[in-house]
Amino acid sequence: MEGNAEGNPKAERGRSKEKRSGCPLLTPGLTLDASGFIRHSQVFDGNVSEGSTLEEMLKQLHAPEGALIVMDAGIASEENLERLTLNIYNYLVVSRERKRDPVNQRIGRLKEKCKRVSGHYRINLQTNEATGLVTELTRDYQPQPAGKQTHPGVCKLRTTLREKLGQQLRITATFKQRDGKTPHIRQATRPEEEPGETYKKPGLSSDPGGLQRVRI
């Protein structure tokens, strides 16, 4: 509804399927017969939970014992299914469970999106043998060796090396010759004592890139 709808006591802000949460809503309830014709209708408050409307609608219908009640997933809560069973009603509902293959596909997409952490978890699915539907999902934390989860200090070590070796510079000198050619000479500066020892331990050259000469 547009505006505040202050004249309608049932107009309330609730869950809007059109994502218009700022507008007041009304919740219509319809009950159909087997041929699809409307048997009963009622308007509820806009913030009412769909599942809570079932009992009132059944009272208005005077549905006999053994009647088949067909519902969508929004109304088919465990509490409502238990209530129908106690009152000797049959029911047909949309299943909230998922089959194994679609669930595996969603898990695979999630692992691909979160590669940094997905390798440290194992996902386990339990299925109903008769229906093939997933009934339970659990996870086990299994950190991989030499990763950030088990060796977070690796990042700190890398940062320390950059700080030490970052003091050394690579300088390019440019000269202008009489023949119009321009030689460029590029070479790293001589490292200080501490960075020099860092190069020696793994057997690396203290002159990265060597001496480069280019004439243009």
Z-matrix of the N, CA and C atoms (Angstrom, degrees):
N
C 1 1.450
C 2 1.522 1 109.10
N 3 1.353 2 116.53 1 142.90
C 4 1.456 3 121.48 2 176.69
C 5 1.529 4 109.45 3 -84.85
N 6 1.326 5 116.60 4 149.34
C 7 1.453 6 119.98 5 -178.63
C 8 1.512 7 111.60 6 80.00
N 9 1.344 8 116.70 7 -167.69
C 10 1.464 9 121.37 8 -178.50
C 11 1.528 10 113.58 9 -90.75
N 12 1.344 11 118.15 10 -14.55
C 13 1.472 12 123.18 11 179.29
C 14 1.530 13 111.53 12 50.59
N 15 1.336 14 116.26 13 45.66
C 16 1.458 15 120.46 14 -176.51
C 17 1.531 16 112.41 15 -67.22
N 18 1.323 17 118.09 16 -20.72
C 19 1.456 18 120.56 17 179.91
C 20 1.511 19 113.89 18 -82.04
N 21 1.333 20 118.49 19 -5.56
C 22 1.465 21 121.73 20 -179.10
C 23 1.529 22 108.84 21 -111.60
N 24 1.313 23 118.86 22 109.73
C 25 1.475 24 120.99 23 -175.88
C 26 1.528 25 113.24 24 -67.01
N 27 1.327 26 117.91 25 -18.46
C 28 1.460 27 120.19 26 179.93
C 29 1.527 28 113.25 27 -88.81
N 30 1.336 29 116.72 28 -10.65
C 31 1.468 30 120.41 29 -178.52
C 32 1.526 31 109.52 30 -73.78
N 33 1.333 32 116.17 31 114.31
C 34 1.460 33 122.59 32 -179.45
C 35 1.521 34 109.42 33 -137.03
N 36 1.315 35 115.83 34 155.01
C 37 1.472 36 120.10 35 175.48
C 38 1.517 37 109.20 36 -83.91
N 39 1.329 38 115.11 37 127.54
C 40 1.458 39 120.60 38 -179.21
C 41 1.514 40 110.12 39 -144.57
N 42 1.325 41 115.94 40 -154.31
C 43 1.471 42 121.84 41 -178.52
C 44 1.521 43 109.53 42 -81.46
N 45 1.342 44 116.00 43 113.92
C 46 1.455 45 121.50 44 -178.57
C 47 1.523 46 109.98 45 -99.43
N 48 1.332 47 117.59 46 123.99
C 49 1.461 48 121.36 47 177.75
C 50 1.520 49 111.67 48 -69.43
N 51 1.333 50 117.08 49 -19.63
C 52 1.472 51 121.61 50 176.57
C 53 1.522 52 111.69 51 -91.55
N 54 1.350 53 117.26 52 9.01
C 55 1.475 54 123.32 53 178.33
C 56 1.529 55 112.50 54 62.99
N 57 1.331 56 117.99 55 28.43
C 58 1.468 57 121.69 56 177.80
C 59 1.527 58 108.15 57 -105.87
N 60 1.311 59 115.62 58 68.64
C 61 1.458 60 121.61 59 -174.24
C 62 1.526 61 112.86 60 -67.95
N 63 1.338 62 118.51 61 -16.50
C 64 1.454 63 120.43 62 -179.32
C 65 1.511 64 114.33 63 -84.15
N 66 1.325 65 117.92 64 -6.43
C 67 1.471 66 121.59 65 -177.25
C 68 1.531 67 110.87 66 -100.61
N 69 1.340 68 118.06 67 139.92
C 70 1.466 69 120.44 68 175.18
C 71 1.538 70 110.06 69 -64.78
N 72 1.311 71 115.53 70 149.48
C 73 1.464 72 120.77 71 -176.73
C 74 1.527 73 110.94 72 -125.23
N 75 1.337 74 114.22 73 159.70
C 76 1.458 75 123.15 74 165.76
C 77 1.519 76 106.79 75 -123.66
N 78 1.332 77 116.80 76 145.46
C 79 1.463 78 120.46 77 -179.17
C 80 1.522 79 109.43 78 -111.40
N 81 1.347 80 118.31 79 105.19
C 82 1.463 81 119.87 80 178.24
C 83 1.529 82 110.38 81 -83.40
N 84 1.328 83 116.15 82 140.08
C 85 1.457 84 121.62 83 175.60
C 86 1.514 85 109.81 84 -117.96
N 87 1.322 86 116.99 85 128.99
C 88 1.463 87 122.12 86 -179.93
C 89 1.520 88 109.66 87 -124.28
N 90 1.309 89 116.37 88 139.58
C 91 1.457 90 122.35 89 173.55
C 92 1.520 91 107.95 90 -120.95
N 93 1.337 92 116.68 91 127.57
C 94 1.461 93 122.55 92 -176.27
C 95 1.524 94 109.97 93 -111.41
N 96 1.338 95 115.60 94 155.22
C 97 1.458 96 118.94 95 173.17
C 98 1.521 97 109.42 96 -90.81
N 99 1.331 98 116.62 97 -175.95
C 100 1.465 99 121.07 98 -175.65
C 101 1.522 100 112.59 99 -63.36
N 102 1.336 101 118.11 100 -21.41
C 103 1.461 102 121.29 101 -179.95
C 104 1.522 103 112.37 102 -92.56
N 105 1.353 104 117.56 103 -1.84
C 106 1.448 105 121.09 104 178.43
C 107 1.508 106 114.48 105 92.27
N 108 1.373 107 117.74 106 6.46
C 109 1.458 108 120.34 107 178.80
C 110 1.536 109 110.41 108 -87.49
N 111 1.322 110 115.93 109 147.05
C 112 1.461 111 121.10 110 -178.52
C 113 1.522 112 110.03 111 -71.47
N 114 1.327 113 116.65 112 123.94
C 115 1.464 114 122.09 113 176.54
C 116 1.518 115 111.40 114 -97.64
N 117 1.327 116 116.77 115 -32.92
C 118 1.468 117 119.95 116 -177.99
C 119 1.530 118 108.50 117 -155.60
N 120 1.314 119 115.69 118 144.74
C 121 1.468 120 120.77 119 176.00
C 122 1.524 121 108.83 120 -137.69
N 123 1.324 122 115.46 121 150.70
C 124 1.459 123 120.70 122 -179.80
C 125 1.525 124 108.45 123 -156.65
N 126 1.331 125 115.72 124 144.64
C 127 1.457 126 121.37 125 178.45
C 128 1.525 127 108.49 126 -104.63
N 129 1.352 128 115.82 127 125.06
C 130 1.459 129 121.82 128 -179.91
C 131 1.532 130 109.48 129 -107.61
N 132 1.338 131 115.30 130 170.26
C 133 1.464 132 120.66 131 176.32
C 134 1.529 133 110.15 132 -59.63
N 135 1.322 134 116.13 133 150.62
C 136 1.466 135 120.47 134 -176.85
C 137 1.510 136 114.61 135 -66.86
N 138 1.327 137 118.27 136 -22.12
C 139 1.463 138 120.81 137 -178.96
C 140 1.523 139 112.83 138 -102.98
N 141 1.341 140 116.97 139 16.54
C 142 1.461 141 120.15 140 -178.61
C 143 1.531 142 110.07 141 -75.00
N 144 1.320 143 116.01 142 146.72
C 145 1.463 144 121.01 143 173.63
C 146 1.531 145 108.96 144 -79.43
N 147 1.330 146 116.64 145 132.33
C 148 1.466 147 119.92 146 -176.84
C 149 1.524 148 111.57 147 -56.91
N 150 1.316 149 116.73 148 -38.57
C 151 1.464 150 119.56 149 -177.72
C 152 1.517 151 113.81 150 -63.02
N 153 1.328 152 117.11 151 -28.25
C 154 1.469 153 120.45 152 -177.45
C 155 1.519 154 112.96 153 -78.72
N 156 1.333 155 118.86 154 -5.92
C 157 1.467 156 121.18 155 -177.92
C 158 1.530 157 113.11 156 -88.36
N 159 1.326 158 117.69 157 -12.45
C 160 1.463 159 120.48 158 -173.12
C 161 1.524 160 112.28 159 -63.42
N 162 1.315 161 117.30 160 -48.02
C 163 1.466 162 120.30 161 -175.48
C 164 1.522 163 111.26 162 -60.26
N 165 1.329 164 118.46 163 -43.30
C 166 1.461 165 122.04 164 -179.91
C 167 1.516 166 111.23 165 -64.03
N 168 1.333 167 117.03 166 -41.05
C 169 1.468 168 120.55 167 -179.32
C 170 1.528 169 110.88 168 -65.72
N 171 1.327 170 117.70 169 -38.35
C 172 1.461 171 120.49 170 179.39
C 173 1.528 172 111.09 171 -67.17
N 174 1.334 173 116.94 172 -36.99
C 175 1.467 174 119.91 173 177.39
C 176 1.520 175 111.06 174 -63.05
N 177 1.325 176 116.78 175 -42.30
C 178 1.459 177 120.74 176 -179.14
C 179 1.524 178 111.45 177 -67.36
N 180 1.325 179 116.77 178 -29.75
C 181 1.475 180 120.59 179 -178.00
C 182 1.529 181 112.88 180 -80.73
N 183 1.341 182 117.36 181 -23.71
C 184 1.467 183 121.57 182 -172.65
C 185 1.525 184 109.85 183 55.71
N 186 1.343 185 114.91 184 46.54
C 187 1.465 186 119.94 185 -177.34
C 188 1.528 187 110.12 186 -65.93
N 189 1.342 188 119.05 187 133.24
C 190 1.471 189 121.48 188 -178.23
C 191 1.528 190 111.20 189 -75.48
N 192 1.323 191 115.74 190 162.77
C 193 1.461 192 120.37 191 175.81
C 194 1.525 193 109.97 192 -61.11
N 195 1.336 194 115.19 193 142.37
C 196 1.456 195 120.12 194 179.19
C 197 1.513 196 114.05 195 85.63
N 198 1.352 197 117.75 196 -3.10
C 199 1.470 198 120.14 197 178.58
C 200 1.528 199 109.91 198 -64.75
N 201 1.323 200 116.05 199 146.91
C 202 1.462 201 121.62 200 179.13
C 203 1.530 202 109.14 201 -90.62
N 204 1.315 203 117.32 202 118.84
C 205 1.461 204 123.44 203 -179.49
C 206 1.527 205 108.20 204 -103.00
N 207 1.326 206 117.27 205 117.24
C 208 1.464 207 122.61 206 179.86
C 209 1.526 208 108.31 207 -102.81
N 210 1.341 209 117.74 208 124.27
C 211 1.468 210 121.75 209 -174.29
C 212 1.523 211 109.83 210 -132.71
N 213 1.351 212 114.30 211 160.27
C 214 1.463 213 118.48 212 172.36
C 215 1.530 214 108.41 213 -94.56
N 216 1.345 215 115.88 214 178.77
C 217 1.464 216 120.50 215 -173.52
C 218 1.521 217 112.63 216 -66.38
N 219 1.348 218 118.24 217 -26.46
C 220 1.452 219 120.73 218 -178.65
C 221 1.515 220 113.74 219 -66.75
N 222 1.331 221 117.08 220 -25.77
C 223 1.467 222 121.64 221 -178.27
C 224 1.526 223 111.73 222 -102.66
N 225 1.326 224 116.36 223 -21.94
C 226 1.468 225 120.68 224 -173.18
C 227 1.525 226 111.92 225 -81.17
N 228 1.347 227 116.82 226 61.64
C 229 1.459 228 120.63 227 174.99
C 230 1.530 229 109.15 228 -79.26
N 231 1.336 230 116.41 229 162.88
C 232 1.458 231 120.19 230 179.57
C 233 1.524 232 110.61 231 -61.53
N 234 1.335 233 116.33 232 -36.32
C 235 1.472 234 120.32 233 179.30
C 236 1.526 235 110.87 234 -64.03
N 237 1.335 236 117.45 235 -42.09
C 238 1.463 237 120.33 236 179.97
C 239 1.514 238 111.53 237 -69.21
N 240 1.318 239 117.94 238 -38.48
C 241 1.472 240 120.24 239 178.59
C 242 1.525 241 110.39 240 -64.31
N 243 1.326 242 116.48 241 -39.12
C 244 1.466 243 119.59 242 177.93
C 245 1.525 244 110.50 243 -66.41
N 246 1.345 245 116.50 244 -39.21
C 247 1.465 246 120.53 245 179.15
C 248 1.534 247 110.50 246 -63.61
N 249 1.316 248 117.38 247 -41.86
C 250 1.467 249 120.69 248 178.60
C 251 1.519 250 111.34 249 -62.79
N 252 1.334 251 116.67 250 -40.94
C 253 1.461 252 120.52 251 -179.81
C 254 1.532 253 111.16 252 -65.00
N 255 1.332 254 117.34 253 -41.87
C 256 1.463 255 121.31 254 179.91
C 257 1.531 256 111.94 255 -65.43
N 258 1.336 257 115.58 256 -31.69
C 259 1.467 258 119.77 257 -179.83
C 260 1.530 259 112.67 258 -93.77
N 261 1.326 260 116.70 259 14.91
C 262 1.469 261 124.55 260 174.42
C 263 1.532 262 110.92 261 59.32
N 264 1.303 263 116.70 262 47.98
C 265 1.462 264 121.91 263 171.65
C 266 1.528 265 108.81 264 -107.07
N 267 1.311 266 115.98 265 148.05
C 268 1.458 267 121.30 266 168.08
C 269 1.532 268 107.98 267 -90.74
N 270 1.301 269 117.23 268 153.02
C 271 1.466 270 118.47 269 179.49
C 272 1.530 271 111.08 270 -143.69
N 273 1.320 272 113.70 271 153.82
C 274 1.459 273 122.27 272 175.80
C 275 1.529 274 106.21 273 -133.30
N 276 1.343 275 116.74 274 120.47
C 277 1.466 276 120.18 275 -173.78
C 278 1.529 277 110.40 276 -130.95
N 279 1.316 278 114.61 277 162.10
C 280 1.466 279 121.36 278 172.48
C 281 1.516 280 107.68 279 -78.73
N 282 1.344 281 117.13 280 127.89
C 283 1.457 282 120.81 281 -178.18
C 284 1.518 283 110.50 282 -71.75
N 285 1.331 284 116.14 283 137.74
C 286 1.458 285 121.53 284 176.16
C 287 1.532 286 110.97 285 -87.72
N 288 1.325 287 118.16 286 -8.40
C 289 1.459 288 120.36 287 -177.01
C 290 1.525 289 110.73 288 -79.75
N 291 1.326 290 115.06 289 162.29
C 292 1.452 291 121.57 290 -179.40
C 293 1.529 292 109.91 291 -119.22
N 294 1.335 293 115.72 292 146.01
C 295 1.450 294 118.84 293 174.62
C 296 1.521 295 109.38 294 -75.34
N 297 1.353 296 114.88 295 159.56
C 298 1.462 297 120.49 296 -170.70
C 299 1.528 298 112.66 297 -63.12
N 300 1.336 299 118.46 298 -44.80
C 301 1.465 300 120.65 299 -175.24
C 302 1.530 301 112.63 300 -61.24
N 303 1.349 302 120.46 301 -50.06
C 304 1.471 303 119.30 302 177.04
C 305 1.528 304 113.15 303 -59.53
N 306 1.333 305 116.61 304 -36.01
C 307 1.461 306 119.46 305 179.00
C 308 1.525 307 109.80 306 -65.90
N 309 1.326 308 117.25 307 -43.75
C 310 1.464 309 120.79 308 177.73
C 311 1.527 310 111.40 309 -61.08
N 312 1.318 311 116.80 310 -37.77
C 313 1.462 312 120.02 311 178.41
C 314 1.525 313 110.85 312 -63.58
N 315 1.315 314 117.31 313 -42.32
C 316 1.470 315 120.15 314 179.12
C 317 1.523 316 110.82 315 -66.52
N 318 1.323 317 117.11 316 -40.00
C 319 1.463 318 120.41 317 178.00
C 320 1.526 319 109.78 318 -63.52
N 321 1.344 320 117.20 319 -41.28
C 322 1.461 321 120.94 320 179.00
C 323 1.521 322 112.25 321 -62.04
N 324 1.346 323 116.72 322 -42.27
C 325 1.467 324 119.64 323 177.87
C 326 1.527 325 111.17 324 -64.99
N 327 1.329 326 116.34 325 -37.55
C 328 1.460 327 120.05 326 179.36
C 329 1.531 328 110.97 327 -67.50
N 330 1.336 329 117.11 328 -39.66
C 331 1.466 330 120.69 329 177.31
C 332 1.524 331 111.12 330 -64.10
N 333 1.324 332 116.41 331 -39.80
C 334 1.466 333 120.47 332 179.22
C 335 1.529 334 110.44 333 -65.38
N 336 1.305 335 116.87 334 -36.07
C 337 1.460 336 121.26 335 -179.03
C 338 1.527 337 111.48 336 -73.69
N 339 1.328 338 117.18 337 -32.72
C 340 1.477 339 121.69 338 -175.94
C 341 1.525 340 110.03 339 -118.29
N 342 1.331 341 116.67 340 59.68
C 343 1.460 342 121.23 341 -175.26
C 344 1.526 343 112.83 342 -61.55
N 345 1.323 344 116.97 343 -32.08
C 346 1.458 345 120.61 344 -173.94
C 347 1.522 346 112.51 345 -63.98
N 348 1.334 347 117.86 346 -31.27
C 349 1.464 348 120.53 347 -176.72
C 350 1.529 349 113.07 348 -114.84
N 351 1.332 350 117.94 349 -18.85
C 352 1.463 351 119.47 350 -173.12
C 353 1.520 352 112.91 351 -64.75
N 354 1.344 353 117.58 352 -28.16
C 355 1.459 354 119.85 353 -179.49
C 356 1.510 355 113.92 354 -69.12
N 357 1.332 356 116.90 355 -12.63
C 358 1.461 357 120.70 356 -178.31
C 359 1.529 358 112.44 357 -96.23
N 360 1.340 359 117.57 358 3.68
C 361 1.467 360 120.49 359 -178.80
C 362 1.528 361 110.35 360 -127.45
N 363 1.313 362 114.90 361 143.18
C 364 1.465 363 121.44 362 173.63
C 365 1.520 364 107.94 363 -115.09
N 366 1.341 365 116.39 364 125.68
C 367 1.457 366 122.07 365 -178.05
C 368 1.531 367 109.26 366 -98.05
N 369 1.327 368 116.59 367 130.27
C 370 1.465 369 122.12 368 -179.95
C 371 1.524 370 109.58 369 -116.91
N 372 1.326 371 115.83 370 132.04
C 373 1.460 372 121.72 371 178.98
C 374 1.523 373 110.26 372 -115.59
N 375 1.342 374 116.05 373 134.21
C 376 1.459 375 122.06 374 173.63
C 377 1.523 376 108.03 375 -108.85
N 378 1.320 377 116.98 376 131.10
C 379 1.458 378 120.43 377 -177.18
C 380 1.526 379 110.85 378 -121.48
N 381 1.319 380 114.72 379 156.54
C 382 1.456 381 121.97 380 173.75
C 383 1.524 382 108.01 381 -81.47
N 384 1.309 383 117.53 382 119.91
C 385 1.468 384 121.16 383 -175.65
C 386 1.522 385 112.07 384 -61.74
N 387 1.318 386 116.99 385 -32.89
C 388 1.469 387 120.44 386 -176.71
C 389 1.525 388 111.88 387 -74.58
N 390 1.340 389 116.99 388 -40.90
C 391 1.466 390 120.62 389 -174.46
C 392 1.527 391 113.79 390 -103.92
N 393 1.344 392 116.96 391 -18.78
C 394 1.458 393 119.80 392 -176.71
C 395 1.512 394 113.65 393 75.71
N 396 1.340 395 117.72 394 11.85
C 397 1.460 396 121.80 395 -178.65
C 398 1.520 397 110.61 396 -91.43
N 399 1.328 398 115.61 397 147.19
C 400 1.463 399 121.67 398 178.65
C 401 1.523 400 108.96 399 -75.71
N 402 1.323 401 116.65 400 126.35
C 403 1.460 402 121.46 401 -179.68
C 404 1.523 403 112.80 402 -110.49
N 405 1.334 404 117.68 403 -17.56
C 406 1.470 405 119.92 404 -177.75
C 407 1.516 406 109.76 405 -154.74
N 408 1.323 407 115.97 406 141.39
C 409 1.469 408 122.65 407 176.75
C 410 1.526 409 108.76 408 -130.26
N 411 1.322 410 116.41 409 125.44
C 412 1.464 411 121.43 410 177.81
C 413 1.518 412 109.52 411 -129.77
N 414 1.344 413 116.60 412 162.93
C 415 1.464 414 120.85 413 178.61
C 416 1.517 415 109.84 414 -133.52
N 417 1.333 416 115.68 415 146.64
C 418 1.458 417 122.92 416 176.03
C 419 1.518 418 108.66 417 -119.13
N 420 1.334 419 116.26 418 132.13
C 421 1.465 420 121.17 419 178.47
C 422 1.518 421 108.86 420 -86.73
N 423 1.330 422 117.41 421 115.42
C 424 1.458 423 124.13 422 -179.10
C 425 1.530 424 108.93 423 -131.00
N 426 1.335 425 117.90 424 83.32
C 427 1.466 426 120.30 425 -176.82
C 428 1.520 427 112.14 426 -62.63
N 429 1.320 428 116.63 427 134.77
C 430 1.452 429 122.24 428 179.85
C 431 1.527 430 109.87 429 -80.40
N 432 1.342 431 118.70 430 142.67
C 433 1.467 432 120.60 431 -179.67
C 434 1.519 433 111.88 432 -66.89
N 435 1.339 434 115.24 433 151.41
C 436 1.470 435 123.24 434 176.26
C 437 1.522 436 112.55 435 63.32
N 438 1.310 437 117.90 436 23.18
C 439 1.463 438 120.85 437 176.73
C 440 1.512 439 110.38 438 -106.53
N 441 1.327 440 115.66 439 177.93
C 442 1.458 441 119.70 440 -178.13
C 443 1.522 442 112.13 441 -67.75
N 444 1.338 443 117.29 442 -25.16
C 445 1.448 444 119.22 443 179.55
C 446 1.517 445 111.78 444 -69.51
N 447 1.346 446 117.13 445 -35.74
C 448 1.464 447 121.15 446 -177.58
C 449 1.522 448 112.76 447 -100.54
N 450 1.344 449 118.39 448 -23.91
C 451 1.458 450 122.38 449 -179.10
C 452 1.527 451 109.94 450 -131.18
N 453 1.315 452 117.14 451 68.05
C 454 1.469 453 119.04 452 -177.93
C 455 1.523 454 113.40 453 -65.53
N 456 1.352 455 118.15 454 -17.71
C 457 1.462 456 120.53 455 -178.72
C 458 1.514 457 114.06 456 -71.22
N 459 1.336 458 117.93 457 -9.83
C 460 1.462 459 120.55 458 -179.50
C 461 1.519 460 110.72 459 -60.31
N 462 1.314 461 117.25 460 -39.83
C 463 1.463 462 120.58 461 179.76
C 464 1.520 463 111.16 462 -65.03
N 465 1.308 464 117.75 463 -37.69
C 466 1.457 465 121.59 464 -179.81
C 467 1.520 466 110.58 465 -67.15
N 468 1.321 467 117.47 466 -39.72
C 469 1.463 468 121.56 467 178.82
C 470 1.517 469 110.27 468 -62.19
N 471 1.324 470 117.04 469 -43.01
C 472 1.461 471 120.68 470 179.43
C 473 1.529 472 110.88 471 -62.59
N 474 1.324 473 116.30 472 -41.77
C 475 1.457 474 120.49 473 178.90
C 476 1.527 475 110.88 474 -63.56
N 477 1.335 476 118.05 475 -39.39
C 478 1.462 477 121.70 476 179.54
C 479 1.524 478 111.19 477 -63.37
N 480 1.328 479 118.22 478 -43.11
C 481 1.459 480 121.21 479 178.78
C 482 1.519 481 111.31 480 -62.69
N 483 1.310 482 117.06 481 -40.75
C 484 1.462 483 119.85 482 178.71
C 485 1.526 484 111.41 483 -62.59
N 486 1.340 485 115.51 484 -38.30
C 487 1.461 486 118.63 485 179.74
C 488 1.528 487 110.95 486 -66.42
N 489 1.336 488 116.05 487 -40.38
C 490 1.466 489 119.41 488 -178.76
C 491 1.528 490 111.95 489 -69.14
N 492 1.332 491 116.38 490 -48.18
C 493 1.460 492 120.15 491 -174.62
C 494 1.514 493 112.87 492 -82.82
N 495 1.345 494 116.50 493 -12.63
C 496 1.458 495 119.36 494 -179.79
C 497 1.514 496 113.87 495 -70.24
N 498 1.351 497 117.08 496 -12.47
C 499 1.464 498 120.16 497 178.05
C 500 1.526 499 112.08 498 -73.30
N 501 1.321 500 116.37 499 -22.80
C 502 1.472 501 120.52 500 -179.81
C 503 1.530 502 109.54 501 -80.89
N 504 1.320 503 116.26 502 135.90
C 505 1.454 504 121.44 503 -176.60
C 506 1.519 505 110.68 504 -111.99
N 507 1.324 506 115.57 505 159.49
C 508 1.465 507 122.15 506 173.78
C 509 1.523 508 106.06 507 -119.40
N 510 1.328 509 115.75 508 116.76
C 511 1.456 510 122.15 509 -170.60
C 512 1.524 511 110.44 510 -108.01
N 513 1.330 512 115.58 511 139.59
C 514 1.462 513 122.42 512 175.53
C 515 1.533 514 108.72 513 -113.87
N 516 1.359 515 116.62 514 122.56
C 517 1.476 516 122.31 515 177.04
C 518 1.519 517 108.57 516 -106.83
N 519 1.338 518 116.77 517 133.87
C 520 1.460 519 122.63 518 -177.64
C 521 1.541 520 109.60 519 -120.00
N 522 1.360 521 116.73 520 132.97
C 523 1.466 522 122.16 521 -178.97
C 524 1.521 523 109.37 522 -125.07
N 525 1.326 524 115.26 523 146.19
C 526 1.468 525 121.43 524 177.51
C 527 1.525 526 108.71 525 -105.68
N 528 1.332 527 118.51 526 123.31
C 529 1.462 528 122.65 527 -179.31
C 530 1.523 529 111.16 528 -100.70
N 531 1.382 530 115.30 529 162.99
C 532 1.450 531 120.62 530 -178.13
C 533 1.530 532 112.03 531 -65.34
N 534 1.341 533 116.74 532 -29.78
C 535 1.467 534 119.64 533 -178.82
C 536 1.523 535 112.70 534 -80.56
N 537 1.326 536 116.66 535 4.39
C 538 1.464 537 120.51 536 178.82
C 539 1.520 538 114.50 537 89.79
N 540 1.317 539 117.95 538 -9.36
C 541 1.455 540 121.12 539 178.51
C 542 1.531 541 110.16 540 -75.56
N 543 1.328 542 115.16 541 150.33
C 544 1.469 543 119.97 542 -179.77
C 545 1.533 544 109.12 543 -125.33
N 546 1.338 545 117.44 544 102.90
C 547 1.472 546 119.35 545 176.76
C 548 1.527 547 111.14 546 -80.17
N 549 1.353 548 115.87 547 140.40
C 550 1.459 549 122.93 548 176.21
C 551 1.519 550 107.79 549 -118.89
N 552 1.326 551 116.99 550 126.08
C 553 1.456 552 122.28 551 179.76
C 554 1.520 553 108.05 552 -118.77
N 555 1.333 554 116.04 553 124.40
C 556 1.457 555 121.23 554 -177.19
C 557 1.525 556 109.77 555 -123.60
N 558 1.332 557 116.18 556 130.21
C 559 1.462 558 121.31 557 -179.44
C 560 1.528 559 109.46 558 -156.41
N 561 1.324 560 115.53 559 149.24
C 562 1.458 561 120.98 560 178.65
C 563 1.515 562 110.53 561 -78.49
N 564 1.342 563 117.08 562 149.19
C 565 1.459 564 121.08 563 176.17
C 566 1.529 565 110.00 564 -72.28
N 567 1.316 566 116.43 565 162.01
C 568 1.462 567 120.86 566 178.96
C 569 1.526 568 108.49 567 -73.67
N 570 1.347 569 118.70 568 127.79
C 571 1.470 570 120.50 569 -176.88
C 572 1.519 571 111.92 570 -71.38
N 573 1.332 572 115.28 571 154.16
C 574 1.452 573 120.82 572 173.30
C 575 1.528 574 109.82 573 -69.80
N 576 1.322 575 117.16 574 176.42
C 577 1.469 576 121.53 575 -173.29
C 578 1.531 577 112.10 576 -61.30
N 579 1.336 578 117.11 577 -47.83
C 580 1.470 579 119.62 578 -176.38
C 581 1.521 580 112.35 579 -65.84
N 582 1.364 581 119.61 580 -48.59
C 583 1.465 582 118.48 581 175.27
C 584 1.524 583 112.76 582 -62.00
N 585 1.341 584 116.83 583 -33.29
C 586 1.456 585 119.57 584 178.66
C 587 1.513 586 112.23 585 -61.91
N 588 1.353 587 117.85 586 -39.61
C 589 1.462 588 121.55 587 177.31
C 590 1.525 589 110.77 588 -65.89
N 591 1.341 590 116.17 589 -33.32
C 592 1.474 591 120.18 590 178.73
C 593 1.522 592 110.59 591 -63.94
N 594 1.342 593 117.73 592 -37.79
C 595 1.462 594 121.47 593 177.33
C 596 1.529 595 111.27 594 -68.01
N 597 1.330 596 116.89 595 -37.94
C 598 1.462 597 120.83 596 -173.40
C 599 1.525 598 112.87 597 -69.18
N 600 1.338 599 117.21 598 -36.39
C 601 1.473 600 120.11 599 -174.40
C 602 1.525 601 112.85 600 -58.91
N 603 1.337 602 119.82 601 -46.70
C 604 1.480 603 118.42 602 176.50
C 605 1.522 604 113.52 603 -88.62
N 606 1.352 605 116.96 604 4.06
C 607 1.459 606 120.15 605 178.72
C 608 1.513 607 113.88 606 77.42
N 609 1.346 608 117.88 607 33.51
C 610 1.462 609 121.80 608 -179.93
C 611 1.517 610 110.57 609 -96.57
N 612 1.319 611 115.52 610 156.16
C 613 1.459 612 121.02 611 177.50
C 614 1.524 613 109.70 612 -74.29
N 615 1.340 614 115.82 613 138.50
C 616 1.469 615 120.05 614 177.21
C 617 1.521 616 111.96 615 -82.15
N 618 1.342 617 116.61 616 3.66
C 619 1.472 618 121.67 617 178.29
C 620 1.526 619 108.63 618 -121.10
N 621 1.353 620 117.59 619 71.23
C 622 1.473 621 119.62 620 -177.31
C 623 1.523 622 111.73 621 -60.96
N 624 1.307 623 115.29 622 132.14
C 625 1.457 624 120.03 623 -179.84
C 626 1.510 625 114.58 624 88.46
N 627 1.351 626 117.52 625 -17.31
C 628 1.453 627 120.88 626 179.09
C 629 1.528 628 112.18 627 64.97
N 630 1.333 629 115.04 628 -163.00
C 631 1.468 630 121.35 629 178.70
C 632 1.514 631 110.01 630 -97.20
N 633 1.319 632 117.52 631 124.34
C 634 1.462 633 122.46 632 -178.21
C 635 1.529 634 108.98 633 -116.49
N 636 1.373 635 116.17 634 128.95
C 637 1.469 636 121.50 635 176.98
C 638 1.525 637 109.00 636 -121.84
N 639 1.319 638 116.79 637 130.38
C 640 1.469 639 122.01 638 179.26
C 641 1.509 640 107.96 639 -136.27
N 642 1.339 641 117.20 640 133.72
C 643 1.460 642 121.90 641 175.24
C 644 1.532 643 109.20 642 -113.98
N 645 1.307 644 114.52 643 130.38
C 646 1.478 645 119.86 644 -178.60
C 647 1.513 646 108.76 645 -121.23
